[in-house]
Amino acid sequence: MTEEKNILITQEGCGHCEEAKETLDPQIRSGTIEVVPIESRKGFDLANKYSIEFTPTILNGKDGEYQKCMLKEDGKTIECDNGTTKEL
């Protein structure tokens, strides 16, 4: 079993993406969150697989299976499509 992973899907020119990256900078620097631009091959593939319609979106999961999540206003927790709330 692998460790849970978070991927922040961003888009060039997206102001909210820049804000999310600033808010999540400590987690990004520590490797807790991976930033993947939607314009990259990996970002494009993830966006298609998980029907990502807007950025920023956080994918949370493990073993290569993720669920879409949104960063809550506190900047420390995410709320996922399945209704769960998790601390980052």
C-alpha positions in Angstrom: 0.0 0.0 0.0 1.4 3.4 -0.9 1.1 6.7 0.8 -1.7 9.2 0.0 -0.7 11.8 -2.5 -2.0 15.2 -3.5 -1.6 16.8 -6.9 -2.5 20.4 -7.6 -3.6 20.9 -11.2 -2.9 24.4 -12.3 -3.2 26.4 -15.5 -1.0 29.2 -17.0 -2.5 32.6 -16.4 -4.8 31.4 -13.7 -4.8 33.9 -10.8 -6.5 31.5 -8.4 -3.9 28.9 -9.2 -1.1 31.3 -8.2 -3.0 32.1 -5.0 -3.3 28.3 -4.3 0.4 27.8 -4.9 1.3 30.6 -2.6 -1.0 29.3 0.1 0.3 25.7 -0.3 4.0 26.7 -0.7 5.1 24.8 2.5 3.4 21.6 1.4 4.7 22.0 -2.2 8.3 22.6 -0.9 8.1 19.5 1.4 6.8 17.3 -1.4 3.4 16.7 0.2 1.7 18.3 -2.9 2.9 17.9 -6.5 2.1 20.8 -8.9 1.1 19.7 -12.4 0.3 22.2 -15.1 -2.8 21.2 -17.1 -0.8 22.1 -20.2 1.7 19.3 -19.6 1.1 15.8 -20.9 0.6 14.5 -17.3 -1.8 17.3 -16.5 -3.7 16.8 -19.7 -4.1 13.1 -19.1 -5.2 13.6 -15.4 -7.7 16.3 -16.5 -9.3 14.0 -19.0 -9.3 11.0 -16.7 -10.9 12.9 -13.8 -13.1 15.3 -15.8 -11.4 18.4 -14.4 -13.3 21.4 -15.7 -11.6 24.2 -13.8 -8.3 25.0 -12.1 -7.0 24.9 -9.5 -8.1 21.4 -8.6 -6.5 19.1 -6.1 -6.4 15.4 -6.8 -6.1 13.3 -3.6 -5.5 9.5 -3.6 -3.1 6.7 -3.7 -2.1 3.8 -5.9 -2.8 5.9 -9.0 -6.5 6.4 -8.2 -7.6 9.9 -7.2 -10.7 12.0 -6.4 -11.2 15.6 -7.1 -11.0 18.0 -4.2 -11.1 21.7 -3.6 -9.0 23.8 -1.2 -11.1 25.2 1.5 -10.8 28.9 2.5 -8.7 28.1 5.5 -5.9 26.9 3.1 -5.2 23.9 5.3 -8.0 21.5 4.4 -9.5 20.0 1.2 -13.1 18.9 0.6 -13.4 16.1 -1.9 -16.2 15.0 -4.2 -17.0 12.0 -2.0 -17.9 14.4 0.9 -14.7 13.8 2.9 -12.7 16.7 4.4 -9.0 16.2 4.9 -6.1 18.2 6.4 -3.2 18.8 4.1 
